[in-house]
Amino acid sequence: MTHATGNATWQDYPSTATVINASALENIENATDRLHVSELGSKTRTKRSVLRAYYNSSYVHTAGADLWQGGGWVNDYDSDAAFTVASPSFYTCPIGGRRWDITYKTNTGTLPINANFAIKIVINTQNLFTNSIASDNVRGTGGEAHLCAMLQSCKLNAGDKLWFGVYCSVQITVGWIFGYVYPEITVRDVGPA
């Protein structure tokens, strides 16, 4: 019987019928290295890359304006320090050749009837129309509105940047509502491409 590593079946010691040479031992160790890279993205990583950030405040959104998520985000967990809280805030992909689940959620407590409210996840260029990779939108009914733009198993390259945009046709308050409903961004490595 031959193992996945190509080595023959183990023999009782001190039999010399099957000698395991340095090349065979290297092959065993390299199999573990390959598995580690496949699962975690490199031989030196100890876990997959994950970001979860939330916005525990609110802001008044200007009517008819495209806005990028700015400062004020709280880093709940960022395994690679890849999220830059700035104006605008963005995520920089730390590892290439992987697949990623990306989610961007936001909300408002009062969206007037027939008002348009939309969000987008944009890659590499801050253009909501040509570089959008996920979006969600809703027409107001006079009550609260919750949006969730999500993309699963998206291939990203190391250094790719993700921005998170918001649009509303009327002035509204966006953000933290009803106690603990926060806008949230999650980016999660889900495996090799």
SULGIDA-V182693 format. One record per run of one state. SS is the DSSP state (hx for helix, st for strand, lp for the rest). FROM is the first residue (numbers start at 1). TO is the last residue. If there is no record, write none. Layout:
SS,FROM,TO
SS,FROM,TO
This chain:
lp,1,1
st,2,2
lp,3,7
st,8,8
lp,9,21
hx,22,40
lp,41,49
st,50,55
lp,56,57
st,58,61
lp,62,64
st,65,68
lp,69,72
st,73,78
lp,79,82
st,83,84
lp,85,89
st,90,92
lp,93,97
st,98,108
lp,109,115
st,116,123
lp,124,131
st,132,139
lp,140,144
st,145,156
lp,157,160
st,161,168
lp,169,171
st,172,175
lp,176,176
st,177,177
lp,178,180
st,181,181
lp,182,182
st,183,192
lp,193,193
